[in-house]
Amino acid sequence: MPQDFPAADDLVATAVQHLAGKAAHAMGGPKVVEAQTVARLLRTTAGLPVIRSVALPMGALYLSERVRSSLRGFAAFEALIAANLLMIAKREYELGERIRAEDRTALGELLDRTGTYEQLDAALVERLHDPAPLTGEEWSRMLAFLRASAVRHLRIANPDYAHPEVRNGG
């Protein structure tokens, strides 16, 4: 569900904090200035979609290749996490609004009503808590919606997992 995704800006801020703080100081020497410069660039992406579309993948590559190779142990792992956060943020910026609209439409069809996503989501939760059991067809439709919604959200969180051919080695 959309509310499960942290705001993309928060993901970028977390990655920047890691890059400008822990990673920069752990790398030492001239690499500190380099890391802080990349962090400043990433901070400037708020509200600038064109710059964001280039800067976020660049920042992720920098973290996963340059920073991570300069660190050891848990610090290197944190750099990889920060790189992944930037790529999740990039996909959230690109796909999030469309995925939320698709969920709202599908949820409206499932519940046979209209409303905001929040209203429809609350109605779904209410229906799931209703003591009256769902019929076989209702369960089938509910599970189909939940599966489709999960796949849509995996396109943001972990796109490789969203494709069965990747998961199954094909």
Rosetta blueprint (number, residue, H / E / L):
1 M L
2 P H
3 Q H
4 D H
5 F L
6 P L
7 A L
8 A H
9 D H
10 D H
11 L H
12 V H
13 A H
14 T H
15 A H
16 V H
17 Q H
18 H H
19 L H
20 A H
21 G H
22 K H
23 A H
24 A H
25 H H
26 A H
27 M H
28 G L
29 G L
30 P H
31 K H
32 V H
33 V H
34 E H
35 A H
36 Q H
37 T H
38 V H
39 A H
40 R H
41 L H
42 L H
43 R H
44 T L
45 T L
46 A L
47 G L
48 L L
49 P H
50 V H
51 I H
52 R H
53 S H
54 V H
55 A H
56 L H
57 P H
58 M H
59 G H
60 A H
61 L H
62 Y H
63 L H
64 S H
65 E H
66 R H
67 V H
68 R H
69 S H
70 S H
71 L L
72 R L
73 G H
74 F H
75 A H
76 A H
77 F H
78 E H
79 A H
80 L H
81 I H
82 A H
83 A H
84 N H
85 L H
86 L H
87 M H
88 I H
89 A H
90 K H
91 R H
92 E H
93 Y H
94 E H
95 L H
96 G H
97 E H
98 R H
99 I H
100 R H
101 A H
102 E H
103 D H
104 R H
105 T H
106 A H
107 L H
108 G H
109 E H
110 L H
111 L H
112 D L
113 R L
114 T L
115 G L
116 T L
117 Y H
118 E H
119 Q H
120 L H
121 D H
122 A H
123 A H
124 L H
125 V H
126 E H
127 R H
128 L H
129 H H
130 D L
131 P L
132 A L
133 P L
134 L L
135 T L
136 G H
137 E H
138 E H
139 W H
140 S H
141 R H
142 M H
143 L H
144 A H
145 F H
146 L H
147 R H
148 A H
149 S H
150 A H
151 V H
152 R H
153 H H
154 L H
155 R H
156 I H
157 A H
158 N L
159 P L
160 D L
161 Y L
162 A L
163 H L
164 P H
165 E H
166 V H
167 R H
168 N L
169 G L
170 G L
